[in-house]
Amino acid sequence: MTIGLLKEPEGEHRVALLPESVKSLISLEVNVWVESQAGNHAFVSDTDFEKSGAKIFQREDVLKADLILGINPPTSTELETLKAEQVLVCVFQPLSNKGLVERFLKLGITSFSMDNVPRTTRAQAMDILSSMATVAGYKAVLMAASHSPRFFPMFMTAAGSIIPSKVLVLGAGVAGLQAIATARRLGAVVEAFDVRAAAEEEVKSLGAKFIKVEGAKDEATAGGYAVEQSEEYKAKQQALIQEHAKKSNIIICTAQIPGRKAPLLITKETVAEMVPGSVIIDLASSSGGNCELTQDNQTINSNGVSILGNSNLPSTMPLDASKMYGKNMVNFLKLIIGEFGALNLNWDDDIVFNTCVTHQGSIQSERVKSILFPRNPV
């Protein structure tokens, strides 16, 4: 079997595999074709890939591989050139991209979306959402520190005392926990909010204060994801968050619900009452943002408060982000590569079955099927 590695589009600096991951795949008796200059932005040359055993081709040739890898999917025009027996493994965000799923169904393409890997213990080594959230949470705090006019830690100096910055983290998933840990290392006073009851212990273990709102809907059956809450809960949640936000120097927003608009946690009225010089980093900007004033991929200033919307911070750390993504990818591919490097789609494996979005004109993933086509499952 041939595996093709695509170069990512303009603006994306990661690559789905580094040479070390290519070596791992070749040991499984597959051939790896890499698009020329695929790793340039991640500081990896074509020569580096060739030394790992890969062959360098132009994009049109790589798109002929049996199994095609990437982070972003091929263009609409390129999808039309693919054959039904080919397999795509990328990040499709199927729950918010119904049109792309319908196109896969029409073309009969077998597609696996790495952001659809089940969030189970066994699948942790393949969970790109957690890996990339780790990068995003870390980088968000560094961005906040570089934009803030204040120190993060407390200083006792001959020129007087500097009080530590107050950091509020909204959402204590992987990104939020990494943000808490990084902000604490820098010496800030940190508090965090999350609707999931299980997050309280994790937040406190990192030395942060947990903001608790009573009455959250149980998320035990949501497979590790946050769930939509009642209107009554949202009102109580917003009132308490606004109270803490007004006193914060830095707010890191990470709260997202797959397939839905990001929950609104910071209103424009709250921003107006924040201390000038405060900074908001909104990692949920691509799905609407947790802050009412957030604009995706833009930095705006409102009454002296800087609001940075960026949902693709992993791309700003392309080398280590690519290393983590590639390791997740290899661990997943080992499930679908059989003897002598042949494709082996074992539908009895829950990870393989639930990561697959479409196969032979039908939807495999029960999660995708139930959310996108609840009345008329394909």
Residue pairs with C-beta under 8 A, 6 or more apart in sequence:
1 30
1 31
1 66
1 67
1 337
1 341
1 342
1 343
2 30
2 31
2 32
2 33
2 65
2 66
2 67
3 25
3 30
3 31
3 32
3 33
3 65
3 66
3 67
3 68
3 69
3 333
4 32
4 33
4 34
4 35
4 57
4 62
4 63
4 64
4 65
4 67
4 68
4 69
5 15
5 16
5 17
5 22
5 32
5 33
5 34
5 35
5 38
5 54
5 62
5 69
5 70
6 16
6 35
6 38
6 59
6 62
6 63
6 68
6 69
6 70
6 74
7 15
7 35
7 36
7 37
7 38
7 59
8 14
8 15
8 16
8 38
8 41
8 70
8 71
8 72
9 72
11 315
12 41
12 71
12 72
12 312
12 315
13 41
13 42
13 315
13 316
13 318
14 41
14 42
14 71
14 314
14 315
14 318
14 321
14 322
14 325
15 38
15 39
15 41
15 42
15 44
15 71
15 318
15 322
15 326
16 69
16 70
16 71
16 90
16 322
16 325
16 326
16 329
17 25
17 32
17 34
17 69
17 322
17 326
17 329
17 330
18 39
18 42
18 44
18 322
18 323
18 326
19 39
19 44
19 48
19 49
19 51
19 52
19 54
20 52
20 323
20 326
21 323
21 326
21 327
21 329
21 330
22 32
22 34
22 49
22 52
22 53
22 54
23 52
23 53
24 330
25 32
25 330
25 333
25 337
26 32
26 52
26 53
26 54
28 333
28 334
28 337
28 341
29 340
29 341
30 337
30 341
31 55
31 341
32 53
32 54
32 55
33 54
33 55
33 56
33 57
33 61
33 62
33 65
34 46
34 49
34 54
34 55
34 56
34 57
34 62
35 56
35 57
35 58
35 59
35 62
36 46
36 56
36 57
36 58
36 59
37 46
38 49
39 45
39 46
39 48
39 49
39 322
41 318
42 318
42 319
42 322
43 318
43 319
44 322
46 56
49 56
50 56
62 68
63 74
63 78
63 81
63 82
65 86
66 85
66 86
66 87
66 343
67 86
67 87
67 88
67 89
67 333
67 343
68 74
68 82
68 86
68 87
68 88
68 89
68 90
69 89
69 90
69 329
70 88
70 89
70 90
71 90
71 91
71 325
72 90
72 91
73 79
73 88
73 90
73 91
73 92
73 100
74 82
74 88
76 103
79 103
79 104
79 107
79 109
80 107
82 88
82 107
82 109
84 107
84 108
84 109
84 110
84 360
85 110
86 109
86 110
87 109
87 110
87 111
87 112
87 336
87 343
88 104
88 109
88 110
88 111
88 112
89 111
89 112
89 114
89 329
89 332
89 333
90 111
90 113
90 114
91 113
91 114
91 115
91 128
92 100
92 101
92 111
92 113
92 115
92 116
92 357
93 113
93 115
94 100
94 101
94 113
94 116
94 357
94 365
94 368
94 372
95 258
95 259
95 367
95 368
95 371
95 372
96 258
96 259
96 287
98 372
101 357
101 358
101 363
101 368
101 372
104 111
104 357
104 358
105 358
105 361
105 362
105 363
105 378
106 361
108 360
108 361
109 358
110 345
110 356
110 358
110 359
110 360
111 356
111 357
111 358
111 359
112 332
112 336
112 355
112 356
112 357
113 355
113 357
114 126
114 128
114 325
114 328
114 329
114 332
114 355
115 128
115 129
116 354
116 355
116 357
116 365
116 367
116 368
117 123
117 126
117 127
117 128
117 129
117 328
117 332
117 351
117 354
117 355
118 223
118 350
118 351
118 354
118 355
119 127
119 129
119 130
119 223
119 224
119 225
120 223
120 224
120 350
120 351
122 351
123 351
124 130
125 327
125 328
125 331
126 328
126 329
126 331
126 332
126 351
126 355
127 328
128 324
128 325
128 328
128 329
129 174
130 174
131 321
131 324
131 325
131 327
131 328
132 314
132 321
132 324
132 325
133 173
133 174
133 175
133 178
133 254
134 174
134 175
134 178
134 324
135 313
135 314
135 317
135 320
135 321
135 324
136 175
136 178
136 254
136 283
136 313
136 314
137 174
137 175
137 176
137 177
137 178
137 179
137 182
137 252
137 254
137 283
138 178
138 179
138 182
138 317
139 313
139 314
139 316
139 317
140 175
140 179
140 252
140 254
140 281
140 283
140 313
141 167
141 179
141 182
141 183
141 186
141 250
141 252
141 281
142 182
143 281
143 308
143 310
143 313
144 167
144 250
144 252
144 279
144 281
145 152
145 186
145 250
147 279
147 306
147 308
148 165
148 249
148 250
148 277
148 278
148 279
149 277
150 162
150 165
150 249
150 277
151 162
151 164
151 165
151 187
152 164
152 165
152 167
152 183
152 186
152 187
152 188
153 162
153 164
153 186
153 187
153 188
154 161
154 162
154 163
154 164
154 187
155 161
155 162
164 187
164 188
164 189
165 188
165 189
165 249
165 250
166 188
166 189
166 191
166 247
166 248
166 249
166 250
167 179
167 183
167 188
167 189
167 190
167 191
167 248
167 249
167 250
167 251
167 252
168 190
168 191
168 192
168 193
168 244
168 245
168 248
168 250
168 251
168 252
169 176
169 179
169 180
169 183
169 190
169 191
169 192
169 193
169 208
169 251
169 252
169 254
170 176
170 192
170 193
170 241
170 251
170 252
170 253
170 254
170 255
170 265
170 266
170 290
171 193
171 194
171 226
171 253
171 254
171 255
171 256
171 284
171 290
172 180
172 192
172 193
172 194
172 196
172 199
172 202
172 203
172 210
173 194
173 199
173 226
173 254
175 254
175 283
176 192
176 194
176 199
176 252
176 254
177 202
177 203
177 206
179 252
179 254
180 190
180 192
180 203
180 206
180 207
180 208
181 206
183 190
183 250
183 252
184 190
184 206
184 207
184 208
188 250
190 206
190 207
190 208
190 209
191 208
191 209
191 210
191 211
191 244
192 199
192 203
192 208
192 209
192 210
192 211
193 210
193 211
193 213
193 237
193 240
193 241
193 244
193 265
194 200
194 203
194 210
194 226
194 255
195 213
195 216
195 217
195 219
195 226
195 227
195 229
195 233
195 237
196 216
196 219
196 226
197 216
199 210
200 210
200 212
203 209
203 210
204 210
211 240
211 241
211 244
213 233
213 236
213 237
213 240
214 236
215 230
215 232
215 233
215 236
216 229
216 233
217 227
217 228
217 229
217 230
217 233
219 225
219 226
219 227
223 367
225 257
225 258
226 255
226 256
226 257
227 257
228 257
228 260
229 237
229 263
234 263
237 265
238 264
238 265
238 267
241 265
241 266
242 266
242 267
242 269
242 270
245 251
245 266
245 270
245 274
246 270
246 273
246 274
248 274
248 278
249 275
249 277
249 278
249 279
250 278
250 279
250 280
250 281
251 266
251 278
251 279
251 280
251 281
251 291
252 281
252 283
253 265
253 266
253 280
253 281
253 282
253 283
253 284
253 289
253 290
253 291
253 294
254 283
254 284
254 290
255 262
255 263
255 265
255 284
255 290
256 262
256 283
256 284
256 287
257 263
259 371
260 287
261 287
261 288
262 284
262 287
262 288
262 289
262 290
263 290
264 288
264 290
264 291
264 292
265 290
265 291
266 280
266 290
266 291
266 292
267 292
268 292
268 293
268 302
271 280
271 291
271 292
271 293
271 302
271 303
271 305
271 307
272 302
272 303
274 303
274 305
276 303
276 304
276 305
277 304
277 305
278 304
278 305
278 306
279 305
279 306
279 307
279 308
280 291
280 294
280 305
280 306
280 307
280 308
281 308
281 310
282 289
282 290
282 291
282 294
282 307
282 308
282 309
282 310
283 310
283 311
283 313
284 290
284 294
284 311
285 294
285 295
285 296
285 297
285 309
285 310
285 311
286 296
286 311
286 312
287 311
288 294
289 295
289 296
289 309
291 307
293 300
293 302
293 307
294 307
294 309
295 307
295 309
296 309
296 310
296 311
297 309
297 310
298 309
299 306
299 307
299 308
299 309
300 306
300 307
301 307
314 321
314 325
315 321
332 351
332 355
335 346
335 349
335 351
335 352
336 343
336 344
336 345
336 346
336 352
337 343
337 344
338 344
345 352
345 356
345 359
346 352
347 353
347 364
353 364
353 365
354 364
354 365
354 366
354 367
355 365
356 364
356 365
357 363
357 364
357 365
357 368
358 364
362 378
363 369
363 372
363 373
363 377
363 378
369 377
369 378
370 377
